[in-house]
Amino acid sequence: MLDLLDDLRAALGESAVLTDPDLLRGHQRDEADLCAAGMPAVVVRPRTTEEVVAVVRAAARYGVPVVPQGARTGLAGAANAVDGAVLLSTVSMDEIREVDPVNRIAVVQPGVVNAALATAVAKHGLRYPPDPGSWESSTIGGNVATNAGGMCCVKYGVTTEYVLGLEVVLADGEVLRTGRRTAKGVAGYDLTRLFVGSEGTLGVITEVTVSLRPAAEESLTLVAVFPSTAAAGRAVAEISAQGLTPSLLELLDRTHLGAIEAYRPMGLRTDAEALLLAAADTGTRAAADLAELAEVCTASGADEVFAATDAEEAAALLAARRLAHPAMERYAAATYPDGNGGLVIDDVAVPRDALAALLDGVARISAEHDVPIGVVGHAGDGNMHPNIVVDRADPANLERGRRAFDAIMELGLSLGGTCTGEHGVGLLKRDWLAREIGPVGLRVHRAIKDALDPTGLLNPGKVL
């Protein structure tokens, strides 16, 4: 190990090779609760592709695993360390190399924070639409590695739809460039999409070329209050059936409303069983589109529908939705003695017409397994995040939580859904990926992994 550390220091410099035990412990895991994490040997912070090549080749020489990390905001354990690994942090690779307003592209290093890219391209009248809930801290490299989604995906799609090209360091240290800079291009296999969502198991992403869109027109926002989550789910299905295209369509259940209001009081309806937050960004048509959304919600059983009075109120509602995760972390800590509460966060996505059945099923699973489960998510594209609240100090409670998680996974697949809509597989959903894709799909996945990483040193134990 000392020889490896010497090689890393020679390639990166002393300041970019970190072995302090407290720092190593601080980098062991992402934000996924209750996923296993080992103790790494070292954290490295390369600044260039050449330095990443040096790290990967040095680790390969000594047979040491490499675990790529971004901001560690993931929720599936994909960035968790394994014992003795080199943690390759991309946070120092934070250069926005190019913004091209004519071709509507940007070229960035993987450590660029999503919000920083949004700010940079806004100066050119452009936007980068993918907006995960962690957009103020998560990085583009991490977003690409997990194929992250977000709140605007109901209209604008997920990360993969905006990645035109990649630079990737392969397991043997070779540098691969995939994709293009052009608006169109179909040459060869689509290797770019192969690496998007691969969670660091096939290569280390060192540069990303993304497509941009014109800045959205000012949006209008409404809130609809429902007597049940299932009623809200039926409203979502009807919105889709009528051909309406909101730019935002989010659901928060009563548990989340109470948790957010306790975390940051803002006058939310904590007596509501469910709340839909919807927006239309269609400019001069926005008012008419919002009125149609309101009409559907009312017809679907909403107790109350009201529009935000101005942009400030709309921004406050969106901010409330973004507080769901930290609010639920505090709620979990307060639910069980001595702050032992934790969250197991699901990420199931189902067809829109199955959303009501999913929400009813989650409520039933919560009762059957005697664990609190709050539900929040991107209702407009059927991607929900049941938050299972568990007591880390109580093995029996933990087991009930794990069974509830599995029951939700099984329910989602039975409804024609998927085990992950945007968080990725990581450690949390490996078994469920195998069930979803079947033996042939699993064999093809493993063949790709073996071809690109024959020694299995890149993020071992994740996805497969």
N, C-alpha and C positions, 0 to 999 in steps of 0.2 A: 504493500500500500504506500510506503514511503517513496518508492520509485515512481509510482503513479502521481503522487502529489508533486514531486520534483518536476516531472514532465509537464504537469498542468501549470505550475508556477513559471516555468521557462517559456511556455507558450502564451500565457495570459497576463503574467505579472502577479506579484504577491497580493495586491489589493483585490484582485478578482477571484482569488481562491480562498474560500472561507471554511475554517474548521472549528470555530468556537462552538463548544457543546450547546450553549443556550441558543445560538443562531441555528444550529442544525435541528434542534428540537422545534424551533419556530417554523421550520420549513418542512416538517414531516408530512403535512396533510393539507388538503384543500378544505372547503367548508362542509363537506359531507360528514354528517354525524355518524358515529358507530361503524365506520369503515376502517379496516386494519391499516396500520402504517408502521413501517420499519424505521430504523435509525440509519440515516445516510452517512457515508464516510466524509463527504465534502459537498459544498455548494459552490458552483462556479458561475460567474457572471460575464460571459463573453460579450463583446461589443460588435463583432463583425462575423460574416460568414466564415472567413478564414479561421477565426478563433474557434468557432463551433466545429469546423472540420478537425482542428487540432485536438479538441476535447474528445470527439467521437473516436478518432483514431487511437488516442492514448488509452481510452477505456477499453477499446477492442483488443489492444495489445495485451492488457492484463486481465481480460475476461471479466470486466466489471460492468454491471448494468448502468444504463443511462436513463434517467427519468426527466423528461422535459417539464418545465413549469413556467407558467406565466404569472398572473396575479393571484393564483390559488383561490379564485372565487367559485370554482366548479362545485357541483353538488352531487357527484357520483363517485368520488374517490380516484378519478383518473390521474390526478397529479400527486397522489400519495407515494411516499418513498418506500423503497424496499431496503432491507438491511444491506449496508455496505455499498450503496449505490452512489453514483455521481448525480447530484441534482443539477441539471442544466437550466439555470434561470435565465429567461430572456428579458428581464426587466431593464437591462442596460442597453438593449437593442431597441431604442425608442425614437428613431429618426423617421420623420415623414420626408421621404426622399423626393417626392414629386406630386404636384397636383396639376393636372392637365385639364383645364376647363373646356377646351375644344373637343377633345376625345372623351371627356367625362370619366377620367380614371384618376386614381391615386396609387402611388407605390410607397409602401411603408415597411419598416421592419416589424417583427412580430411583437415587440414590447410596447408599441404605441397603444395608448389607452383609447378605447372606443370614443369617449367624450372628446378627447383631444383631436381626434380625426374629424369628428363632427364640427368642432369649432373651426378647424383649419379650412375645411371645404366650404363652410357657410360663408366665408369671406369672398368666395367666388360664385355665390348664388346657387350652391349645390348642396346635396345632402348624401350621407351614407345611411340608408334606412335601417339596417338591423340594429335593434336597441334592446339588448338583454337588460333585465332588471338591474344588473350590476354594471351598467354602461359607464358609470363614472369612475370605475376602478378596474374593470376587466379589460384585457388586452385583445387586440385584433388577432394575434397568434393563438391565444386561448379560444377566442370565438370561432376561429377557423378549425382548430383541432377538435372542437366538440360540435361544430356546425350549429352554433347557438341561434336561438330564435329571439323572441321579444314581443313587445306589445303591439307593434305596428305590423307584425307578420301576417295578420289576417288579410291585409290588403297588399303588402309589399313583399312578402316572402322571407325566407330565412337566409342565413349567411351564404350558403352555397350558391345562391342565385346571383351573388354579387362578387364572387371570386373569379377573376378572369385568368389569373396565372399565379404560380408559386415558384419559389426557389426552395429546394429541400436538400438537406444533407442526409444522405443515405447511411445505412449501418456500417458500410465499409469506408465512409468518409468521402465518397464521390458526391459531387454536387449536381443535382438534377434540376433543370428548368422545365416547367410544364405550362401549357396554356398559351395565352396570347395577350396582345394589347388592343386588338381590333374588336369592333362591335360584333363581328361574325367570325367563325372559324371552326372547322370540323375535321382538322387534320389529325388522323390517328386516334388511338384510344383516348378517352377523356381521363387522363391521369390526374388532372387537377381535382376532379370530383372524387377520385379514389382517395386522395390524401385529406380532403375536407372531411372532418368527422372521424379521422383515424386515431385521434387521441394520443399522438406521439408514438404509436406502435410500429409505424412503417418508416418514419424519418423525422428529422427535426426541421420544422419550417423556419426559414431565415429571412424570407421576403414575401410580401403579398401584394399582388396587383388587384385592386378592386374597382368595380364599376360604380359610378355615381349617378344620381338623379337630380333633376332640378329641384330646388327648395320647394317644399310643400306650401300651398296657400294656407292662410290662417284657418284653423279648424274651429268648429263649434262642438260643444260637448253636452251630453245629457246623462242623467242618472235615473235609473228605474229601480224601484223597490218592489220586491216580490215576497209572497207569503211562503215560498219554499224554493230550495235550490232547483228542484225538478221543474218548477214553473218557469224559472229563469232559463233553464236548459231548453225547454220547449220554445221559448221566445227566440232563442238563438237559432234553432232549426227553422223557424218560420221566417226570420230575417233572411236567412240564406235561400229559402224556398222562393221568396219574393224577389230574388235577384238584387237585393240591396248590398252595398259594399262599404261598410264602415271602415274607417282607418284605424279604429280601435274598438274592441269589444271584449271587455274584461269582466270576470265574475269574482265577487268576494262573498263568502258566506258569513253567517252571524259570528262565528268564532273569530274570524279575521277582522271583522268590523270592530268587535270589542277589543281585540288585541291592539289594533292600530290606534284606536281612540285612547286607550290607556297609555300607549307609547308616546303619542303626540296628539293631545286633544285638538280636534278641529270641527267638532259638531257633527260627526257621522251618525247615521241612524243605527244605533247599536241594538235596537229592538227589531230590526229587519232580519228575516231569515236569509235573504240573499239580495245582493245589489249588482246590477249590471251598469257598467260604465262604458258609454259608447261615444264615438266621435265621428264627424264627417269633415274631410278636408278638401271639399270640392269647390271652394271659392264661392262664386255667385250662386251655385246650386246648393251650398251647404245647408242653408236654412230649410229648404224644401226637403233635402235628404234627411235632415235631422227630424223633421216633422213626420216623415214616413217611418223612421225608426221608432219614434214615440208612439205612433199609432199601432204598430205591431206589438210593442211592449204592453200597451193598454189592453189590446185585444187578447193578449196571452195571459192576462191576469195580474198585471202589475198594480200594486196598491197606490202607487204614486209615481209620477214621472215629472221631472223638472229639468230645465236646461240651465247650464251655467250662465250667469248674467254677464260675465266678461272674461277676457283672457286670463286674468289673475285668478279667478275662481276655478276656471278650467285647469290651470296649472296646479292649483292646490289639490284638486281631485286626482290628477295624475300622480302628483307627489305622494298622496296617500296610498295609492296602489303600489308605488315603488317601495313603500315602507313595510310591505307585508312580511318580508323575510326577517328583518331585525325585530319587528314587533312580535312575531311568533317565537323567536328565540327568547325574548324576555318573558312571553306568556308561558313557554315551556319551563323556564327556570323558576317561575313563580308557582307553577302547578304542583310541583313535588318538593318534598322537604330538602333543605340545605342546597337549593339550587341545582339539584341533580337532574332536572328535566332536560331532555334532548329531543331533537326532531329527526324523524326518518321521512325524507321528502320524496314523494313519488312524482312521476313525470309521465303519466299515461296520456296517450292521445287516442281518441276514437272518432269515427265519422260523426259529423254534426248531428245527424238524426238519431244517434245513439247517446247523445250527451245527457239527456234526462235520465235514461236508464243507468248510465254510469253514476250520476249524482245520487240517485235513489239507492244504488248498490253500495256506494261508499257509506251512506248513512246506516244501512243495514249492517255492514261489516264493522263499523264503529261500535254498534250496540252488541253484536255477537261476540266481539273480542274484548269488550270493556276497556277500550282505550279512546281518548279524545282524538278526533280527526277533524281538522279544519281544512276547507277546500278553497283554493284560489287558483286563478289561471286564465289562460287565453281562450275564453269561451268561443270566440269567433272562429277559431280553427280546431276546436275540439280538444285542445291540449290543457289538461288540468293538473294541478299540483296538490294532491291530498297530503297534508302535513300531519303525520302520526306523532302524537306527543307521548313520549315514553319516559320512564324513570330509570336512569342509567344505573342506579344503585340497587334495583330490584330485578333479579334474574327472571322471575316469573312475569313481571310486567314487560320486560324486554322481549321475552318469548312471545307474548301476546301481540306486541307491536310488530314483530317480524312476521307473525302469521297474518296479521292484518295487511301488511305490505304485500305478502304473497297473494292474498285473496284479491286485493285490488289489481295486481298484475294479471292474475288469471281472469278476472272479470273484464279487464280492458281487452285482452286478447280474444275472449269469447265474443266480444261485441264488434270484432273486426278491426281492433285497434293495434297499437304498437306499444312496446314497453318503454320507449323514450321518445318524446316529441322534440326535445331540445337540450336536455342536460347531458346526454351521452350515456354510454354503458358503464365505463370505468370498472370499478370493483362491484358496485352495488347491483348491477343487473346482468352480470355475465351468464348466470344460469337461465335467466329469462330470455336473453338474446338467443341462446341455443334452442329454446323451445319455440321462439318466434320464427326463426329462419329455417329450422329443420336440419336434418343430417346432411343433405346435399349442400345447402347454403353454408353450413358450418365447415364442410370440407373445402369449399371454394375459398372461404375466408382464411382458413388455415394454410391453404396452398399459396395464397397471396402473401401472407405473413412469412412463410418459410422462404419464399423466393426473394423477398426484400430484406429480411432479417434472419438469415439462416441460423445464427447463433443465439437468437432470442434475447439479445441484450437491450433492445429498445423497449422501455416501459413494460417490463415483463409482468404477467399476471393481469393485465388490463384487457378489457373487451372480450378476449377469448379464454 
